Amino acid sequence: MTARSEERSTWTIQEAERLLMSLQGVVSARVVARPGGEIDEVHMLTTDDIRPKQTVRNVESALLAQLDLSVDHRKISVAQTTEAVAARLPEPVLPVQILAEPALSDTRVLFYGHQVETERSNHVKHRVEVEWQGQTYVGEARAADLPKPRLEAATRATLDALEQALQEKKSDGRREVTLSLDGVRLVEAFERRFVLVAVHAMSGRHVARLAGTTVADESSDRAAILATLQATDRWVRGLVD
C-alpha cells in the first residue's frame, strides 16, 4: 500500500458525499460502502442540464482525484429531475468513520411499522414504529389529510420515534438532542418518483443538516419514513457510540 493510500484510508462517507454534492447539477448524493471502505453503490439525483453519462464520469474523476478512490462506473446510478430545486440539501457535518470491522446487524435503525388513522375535521394521525438494537420506539404526528401535510406528518412521526430512542440511549443527559424537519418534497425524475427529506439535527450547541432520498414507487408516506431514516441513521448511531 502506498503512502498516499494509507493517508486516504480514513476517508468518510460524508466526505465523499460532500465532494459529490459540489459537482455541477447535483441535487442529492448517496454513497453506500462496505465496512473497510470499498464502495458498493453511488446514487446521484441531478438536474436535467447535465447528461447522466457526464455525471458518471464526473463522479469517477472526482473520487479518484480527491479521495484516491477508484469506482466502477457500473456502481454509479443517476436519476434526473426536471423540477427546479430551490437549494441543494446540505450534507451532514458530523463525520462517521468507515468501520474497520463489520458492524453488528442490529446497530442500524430499522423501519418496523406504520399506521395511519383518520380523525375528525379531515385530519390524520401517523404512527411510526422503529426498531433499534432489539427495542422498538413509537412516534406520532397529526396533520391535515392533504398530500404535503401527510408527508410532513410521516416524517415528523419518524423523528419523534428517533428522539425517544436517543433519549433512552443517552440516559446520562449530557446533551439535549432535537430532530427537526427542515423540508420534504416529492419529485418526478427519470420516470420515477422520489421523496427528498431534509432534517436539522441538534445536539447541544452543534447543528447538523441531514438529507435523505428514497424511491416512492409504492407509498409516498412510506418513502418519506425511509428517507428520514436514511438521512438520520449515521448521525443517530454516531451520537451514542
C-alpha positions as CSV (number, residue, x, y, z in Angstrom):
1,M,0.0,0.0,0.0
2,T,1.4,3.4,-0.9
3,A,1.8,6.3,1.5
4,R,-1.0,8.1,-0.3
5,S,-3.4,5.1,0.0
6,E,-2.6,4.9,3.8
7,E,-3.3,8.6,4.1
8,R,-6.7,8.3,2.4
9,S,-7.8,5.2,4.3
10,T,-9.6,7.4,6.9
11,W,-12.0,9.0,4.4
12,T,-15.6,9.2,5.5
13,I,-18.9,8.6,3.6
14,Q,-19.8,12.2,4.5
15,E,-16.6,13.5,2.9
16,A,-17.3,11.6,-0.3
17,E,-20.9,12.8,-0.4
18,R,-19.9,16.3,0.2
19,L,-17.5,16.1,-2.7
20,L,-20.2,14.7,-5.0
21,M,-22.6,17.4,-3.9
22,S,-20.2,20.0,-5.2
23,L,-20.4,18.7,-8.7
24,Q,-22.4,20.6,-11.3
25,G,-26.1,19.8,-11.4
26,V,-26.2,17.5,-8.4
27,V,-29.3,17.7,-6.2
28,S,-28.6,14.8,-3.9
29,A,-25.8,12.2,-3.5
30,R,-25.8,8.9,-1.6
31,V,-22.7,6.6,-1.1
32,V,-23.0,3.0,0.2
33,A,-19.8,1.5,1.3
34,R,-18.8,-1.8,2.9
35,P,-17.1,-1.9,6.3
36,G,-13.5,-1.3,5.5
37,G,-14.1,1.3,2.8
38,E,-15.0,-0.4,-0.5
39,I,-17.8,1.5,-2.3
40,D,-20.7,-0.7,-3.3
41,E,-23.1,1.9,-4.7
42,V,-23.3,5.6,-5.6
43,H,-26.7,7.1,-6.2
44,M,-27.0,10.5,-7.8
45,L,-30.0,12.8,-8.3
46,T,-29.3,15.6,-10.7
47,T,-30.9,18.3,-12.7
48,D,-31.5,17.6,-16.4
49,D,-28.9,20.1,-17.6
50,I,-26.1,17.5,-17.2
51,R,-26.2,14.2,-19.1
52,P,-26.2,11.1,-17.0
53,K,-23.0,9.8,-18.7
54,Q,-21.3,13.0,-17.9
55,T,-22.3,12.8,-14.3
56,V,-20.9,9.3,-14.1
57,R,-17.6,10.5,-15.5
58,N,-17.6,13.4,-13.1
59,V,-18.2,11.1,-10.1
60,E,-15.4,8.8,-11.2
61,S,-12.9,11.6,-11.7
62,A,-13.8,13.5,-8.5
63,L,-13.5,10.4,-6.3
64,L,-10.2,9.4,-7.8
65,A,-8.6,12.8,-7.9
66,Q,-9.7,14.0,-4.4
67,L,-10.0,10.8,-2.3
68,D,-7.9,8.3,-4.3
69,L,-11.0,6.1,-4.7
70,S,-11.5,4.1,-7.9
71,V,-15.1,3.2,-8.5
72,D,-16.5,1.1,-11.3
73,H,-18.9,3.1,-13.5
74,R,-21.5,0.2,-13.2
75,K,-21.8,1.0,-9.5
76,I,-23.0,4.6,-10.2
77,S,-26.7,5.2,-10.8
78,V,-28.0,8.6,-12.0
79,A,-31.6,9.8,-11.8
80,Q,-32.6,13.2,-13.2
81,T,-35.3,15.7,-12.1
82,T,-36.8,18.4,-14.3
83,E,-38.2,20.2,-11.3
84,A,-36.3,23.3,-10.2
85,V,-34.7,22.8,-6.8
86,A,-34.5,26.0,-4.7
87,A,-31.4,24.9,-2.9
88,R,-29.2,21.9,-2.6
89,L,-29.8,19.8,0.5
90,P,-26.6,20.2,2.6
91,E,-24.6,17.3,3.8
92,P,-24.2,16.1,7.4
93,V,-21.4,17.9,9.3
94,L,-20.8,15.2,11.9
95,P,-18.3,12.7,10.3
96,V,-18.7,9.0,10.9
97,Q,-15.6,7.0,10.1
98,I,-15.7,3.8,8.0
99,L,-15.7,0.9,10.4
100,A,-12.5,-1.3,10.3
101,E,-14.6,-4.4,11.2
102,P,-18.1,-5.4,10.2
103,A,-20.7,-3.7,12.3
104,L,-23.3,-5.8,14.2
105,S,-26.5,-6.2,12.2
106,D,-28.7,-4.7,14.9
107,T,-26.9,-1.3,15.0
108,R,-28.9,0.2,12.2
109,V,-32.2,1.9,13.0
110,L,-34.9,-0.2,11.2
111,F,-38.4,0.7,10.0
112,Y,-40.8,-1.6,12.0
113,G,-44.3,-0.4,11.2
114,H,-46.6,2.5,10.1
115,Q,-50.2,3.2,10.8
116,V,-52.5,6.0,9.6
117,E,-55.7,6.8,11.5
118,T,-58.4,9.1,10.1
119,E,-59.6,11.7,12.6
120,R,-62.4,14.2,12.6
121,S,-62.1,17.5,10.8
122,N,-60.2,16.0,7.8
123,H,-57.1,15.2,9.8
124,V,-54.9,12.1,10.0
125,K,-52.6,10.7,12.7
126,H,-49.4,8.9,11.6
127,R,-47.9,6.4,14.0
128,V,-44.4,5.2,13.1
129,E,-42.5,2.4,14.9
130,V,-38.8,1.9,14.5
131,E,-36.5,-0.8,15.9
132,W,-33.0,-0.2,17.3
133,Q,-30.8,-2.7,18.9
134,G,-33.7,-5.0,19.7
135,Q,-36.0,-2.4,21.1
136,T,-39.0,-0.6,19.5
137,Y,-39.9,3.1,19.7
138,V,-43.1,4.8,18.6
139,G,-43.6,8.3,17.3
140,E,-46.8,10.1,16.4
141,A,-47.7,13.2,14.4
142,R,-51.0,14.7,13.2
143,A,-51.7,16.8,10.0
144,A,-54.4,17.8,7.6
145,D,-55.4,15.0,5.2
146,L,-53.6,16.6,2.2
147,P,-50.6,15.3,0.2
148,K,-47.9,17.6,1.6
149,P,-49.0,17.7,5.2
150,R,-49.3,13.9,5.2
151,L,-45.7,13.6,4.0
152,E,-44.6,16.1,6.7
153,A,-46.5,14.2,9.4
154,A,-45.0,10.9,8.4
155,T,-41.5,12.5,8.7
156,R,-42.2,14.2,12.0
157,A,-43.6,10.9,13.5
158,T,-40.4,9.2,12.5
159,L,-38.3,11.9,14.0
160,D,-40.4,11.7,17.2
161,A,-39.6,7.9,17.4
162,L,-35.9,8.6,16.9
163,E,-35.8,11.3,19.6
164,Q,-37.4,8.8,22.1
165,A,-34.7,6.2,21.2
166,L,-31.9,8.7,21.6
167,Q,-33.4,9.9,24.9
168,E,-33.2,6.4,26.3
169,K,-29.8,5.6,24.8
170,K,-28.3,8.9,26.1
171,S,-29.7,8.4,29.6
172,D,-26.7,10.4,31.1
173,G,-28.4,13.6,29.8
174,R,-25.1,15.2,28.8
175,R,-26.6,16.9,25.8
176,E,-30.2,17.6,24.7
177,V,-31.0,16.1,21.3
178,T,-33.6,17.6,18.9
179,L,-34.5,16.4,15.4
180,S,-36.5,19.0,13.4
181,L,-38.0,18.7,9.9
182,D,-36.5,21.2,7.5
183,G,-38.5,20.1,4.5
184,V,-39.9,17.2,2.5
185,R,-40.6,17.1,-1.3
186,L,-42.0,14.6,-3.7
187,V,-40.2,14.9,-7.1
188,E,-40.6,13.2,-10.5
189,A,-37.3,12.1,-12.0
190,F,-36.3,9.5,-14.6
191,E,-39.8,8.3,-15.0
192,R,-40.0,7.5,-11.2
193,R,-40.9,9.4,-8.1
194,F,-38.5,10.2,-5.3
195,V,-39.1,11.7,-1.8
196,L,-36.4,14.1,-0.6
197,V,-36.2,14.9,3.1
198,A,-34.0,17.5,4.9
199,V,-33.6,17.4,8.7
200,H,-32.0,19.7,11.3
201,A,-30.2,17.6,13.9
202,M,-29.2,19.4,17.1
203,S,-27.1,18.1,19.9
204,G,-26.2,20.7,22.5
205,R,-24.8,23.6,20.5
206,H,-24.0,21.5,17.5
207,V,-26.3,21.6,14.5
208,A,-26.1,19.2,11.5
209,R,-28.2,19.4,8.4
210,L,-29.0,16.0,7.1
211,A,-30.6,14.8,3.8
212,G,-32.1,11.5,2.6
213,T,-33.7,10.3,-0.7
214,T,-35.8,7.3,-1.3
215,V,-37.8,6.0,-4.3
216,A,-41.6,6.3,-3.9
217,D,-42.8,3.7,-6.3
218,E,-45.5,2.4,-3.9
219,S,-46.4,4.6,-1.0
220,S,-45.1,8.2,-0.6
221,D,-45.8,8.1,3.1
222,R,-43.6,5.0,3.5
223,A,-40.9,6.6,1.3
224,A,-40.9,9.7,3.5
225,I,-40.3,7.5,6.5
226,L,-37.4,5.6,4.8
227,A,-35.9,8.8,3.5
228,T,-35.9,10.2,7.1
229,L,-34.2,7.1,8.4
230,Q,-31.7,7.3,5.7
231,A,-30.9,10.9,6.4
232,T,-30.5,10.4,10.2
233,D,-29.2,6.9,10.6
234,R,-25.4,7.6,10.7
235,W,-25.8,10.7,12.7
236,V,-28.0,9.0,15.3
237,R,-25.7,5.9,15.6
238,G,-22.6,8.1,15.8
239,L,-24.1,10.1,18.6
240,V,-24.3,7.2,21.0
241,D,-21.1,5.4,20.0
